[in-house]
Amino acid sequence: MSQQNVCDVKKCRGRPKVFDREAALDKALTLFWTHGYEGTSLADLVAATGAKAPTLYAEFVNKEGLFRAAMERYIEKFSAYREAALNNDDLSVDKAVEGYFRATAACFTDRNSPSGCFFICTSSALAASSGEIATMLQQQHQSQEITLKAFLTARMQRHELSSAVNIDALACYLACMLQGMSVRAREGAAREDLDSIIDTLMAMWPTLTGLCQQKD
């Protein structure tokens, strides 16, 4: 082997691996999603990401910081896809709601990721001591309902919903439906099962918007 080749080999051996933040977050997201915040240890995260503990600490500060980043990664990867129908002004209000729920059902039952909703799955397994994590997840639950309220309000302003409809009550009901779908998916329900629930929701939509009326 030439002197140049020896030097090249030494350089390659001594070059540190580049930390792939997105790949590490995807693996951490899967762990947290599957086992919950407390059910995932730092050792689990190190093993899954292939990064050493000092590297993870340098990038995310602590386990909570990594969880926060994984939560943001979930929003980045799944929320835009799910909310595309709500943001499509060419769809009628009922078709937009249906599209949103169908996309959500697809996400909840995608075999390439853990079943159900990341926020709902992780919050259900939290201990009372995880106050800050619980607050973060609660804010995300509220954010989902706020998104639905904003959508329904916009469609009311376009006269697609009666001004008598109680937007708060309807958004809360729809958010609860999504939480129920997440639980069913986590228990093993298939995409077809969730689509059947959505079929019922849409069959009830005219009655539902009539029932959710403002009270005097």
Secondary structure, DSSP 8 states (H G I E B T S, - for coil): --HHHHHHHHHHHHS-----HHHHHHHHHHHHHHH-STT--HHHHHHHH---HHHHHHHHSSHHHHHHHHHHHHIIIIIHHHHTTTT-TTS-HHHHHHHHHHHHHHHHT-TTS-SS-HHHHHHTT--TT-HHHHHHHHHHHHHHHHHHHHHHHHHHHTTSS-TTB-HHHHHHHHHHHHHHHHHHHHTT--HHHHHHHHHHHHHHHHHHHHHSB---
